[in-house]
């Protein structure tokens, strides 16, 4: 089989797997002028009638290689013209983009700029996907780069044949299409020669200042010569295995997602229910955090394994009010029962304003339930038979019923308040406790305090008092007081 026939069959099979061919489909073809994207464009052009394709060529000049870059742009425009295809060819300053966004890597900045450009073109022409000429060689290089930097399954997967748009999420539903992942660079060049078509060689692909070039021209040849002649094929097999595993795990996450993110927030924020998240296997927790960030930030660009590890630790151990910065100017905030991804460094306080104190209605018999609705809170109080139950909901607490003798009230903090946190032998200033708990200063006047005759029995969302806890020798079956707070929608 000739190189052309082989590549054309691979592209046709990829189109079928994507579900294109039964109805008219518009594709933007990202054409650099090199052998990979040129071979892809020629194959798609030969298949456009049989697969009902409408093609649009897109080329971006990064203004990085002087006159050579302008020649590339003119070559891409002529190639589209020769094939009778519409084209969008533009110049944008990658160095300016890198500087404006504070990106350390020029390669990353140029990549983001390209994706933003072709996404805009796709939106203008109504394309279902952008087709790019990534090959098996690119896949092997990408996986090895990710391994060197430290990665998880997403990095080991490297690239997928058809994937959601990486960044930015515009227009909605846009896909990234890589039909040449079974082909090699030798085969794409051979395809162009077979068609009698010339192509451009990017001198930037040989510059040692770029990490990918050093991996391509130095590291991979050394690994092939000294360790494994089939190292590229081995890396591709690793990527395929990781892709299969991720497909399964993403399906499992899809099943849990309605419980994790039951409702969207305003302003582009996304919230995950903390209890539901922590009930998942640790690997699914990290995948959920990655998805949460990707949905809020319109893609997982710049998110790395250290970020996922830090987010996972914050989800498990963080206190209400804690936050951490994420790439792209986003933040992860911890509330009493949620993890919130947002572009705002300050998360609005989840506690309703407490303008006055109010008494709690308390049950007077085992099994009885009383509810109090006041100041934006619904508080449910019930007497339950003790069975050693514990909970991880920070808005729910189990208390010794004796602490409620004389009644319980909910109020905001007052000057001079003191508190004995669970596990401590002595009281401390409430102000010091809230500071040590890293509660934002703007929240402290709104956090509800459950006050008894003896003092503060519970700082809601944080910790109960040591003296209000259910004693260790509390008899099984004896009553305990369960209090559950729920903020009401304004």
Beta strands, then each sheet from edge to edge (+ up, - down):
strand 1: 25-30
strand 2: 53-61
strand 3: 86-91
strand 4: 129-131
strand 5: 162-164
strand 6: 175-177
strand 7: 270-273
strand 8: 323-326
strand 9: 330-334
strand 10: 338-342
strand 11: 358-359
strand 12: 369-374
strand 13: 377-385
strand 14: 396-399
strand 15: 409-411
strand 16: 418-419
strand 17: 428-429
strand 18: 449-451
strand 19: 456-459
strand 20: 463-464
strand 21: 479-487
sheet 1: 3+ 2+ 1+ 4+ 6+ 5-
sheet 2: 7+ 10- 9+ 8-
sheet 3: 11+ 15- 18+ 19- 20+
sheet 4: 12+ 13- 21+ 14-
sheet 5: 16+ 17-
end
